[in-house]
Amino acid sequence: MLNIGQAIKHELERQERPVSWLAAKLGCDRKAVYRIFAKCSIDTHLLLRISTILHHNFFTPLHQAADQEAEKPM
């Protein structure tokens, strides 16, 4: 399954933006952003905000991962 926190961290690094930039955009401190990076799951409203801020759709890879999980035999 996709680790969404690590995906957000990777995209932020790809864009060469500091953690403090994302924290300012989200209206929180850097510690809160590092906690997001450590999460395997995230609230969809927060993910939408982050997707908008980073101009990156994080929902598509989550959807793809969910499809792969659904295709696995039980």
C-alpha positions in Angstrom: 0.0 0.0 0.0 1.1 3.5 -0.7 2.6 5.4 2.2 1.0 8.8 1.7 3.2 10.7 4.1 6.3 9.6 2.3 4.7 10.4 -1.1 4.1 14.0 0.2 7.7 14.2 1.5 9.0 13.0 -1.9 7.0 15.5 -3.9 8.0 18.4 -1.6 11.7 17.4 -2.1 11.1 17.0 -5.9 9.9 20.5 -5.9 12.9 21.6 -3.9 10.7 23.3 -1.3 11.6 23.4 2.4 9.4 22.0 5.1 8.9 25.5 6.5 7.3 26.5 3.2 4.7 23.8 3.4 4.1 24.5 7.1 3.4 28.1 6.3 1.0 27.2 3.5 -0.9 24.8 5.8 -0.8 27.3 8.7 1.0 24.9 11.1 4.5 24.4 12.4 7.3 22.3 10.9 6.7 19.6 13.5 3.2 19.0 12.2 4.5 18.6 8.7 7.0 16.0 9.9 4.2 14.2 11.6 2.3 14.2 8.3 5.4 12.6 6.6 5.3 9.8 9.2 1.7 8.9 8.5 0.6 6.0 6.4 -2.9 7.5 6.1 -4.3 11.0 6.1 -7.6 12.9 6.3 -8.9 13.5 2.8 -9.6 17.2 3.5 -5.9 17.7 4.5 -4.8 15.6 1.5 -6.8 17.8 -0.8 -5.3 21.0 0.7 -1.8 19.5 0.3 -2.6 18.4 -3.3 -3.7 22.0 -4.1 -0.7 23.6 -2.4 1.8 21.3 -4.2 -0.2 21.2 -7.5 0.1 17.4 -7.4 -2.8 14.9 -7.3 -2.1 12.5 -4.5 -5.5 10.8 -5.0 -4.6 9.1 -8.2 -1.8 6.9 -6.7 -4.1 6.1 -3.8 -6.8 5.1 -6.1 -4.4 2.9 -8.1 -3.1 1.3 -4.9 -6.7 0.6 -3.8 -7.5 -1.0 -7.1 -4.4 -3.3 -6.7 -5.5 -4.3 -3.2 -9.0 -5.1 -4.5 -7.7 -7.3 -7.2 -5.7 -9.5 -4.7 -7.4 -12.9 -4.0 -8.6 -13.2 -0.4 
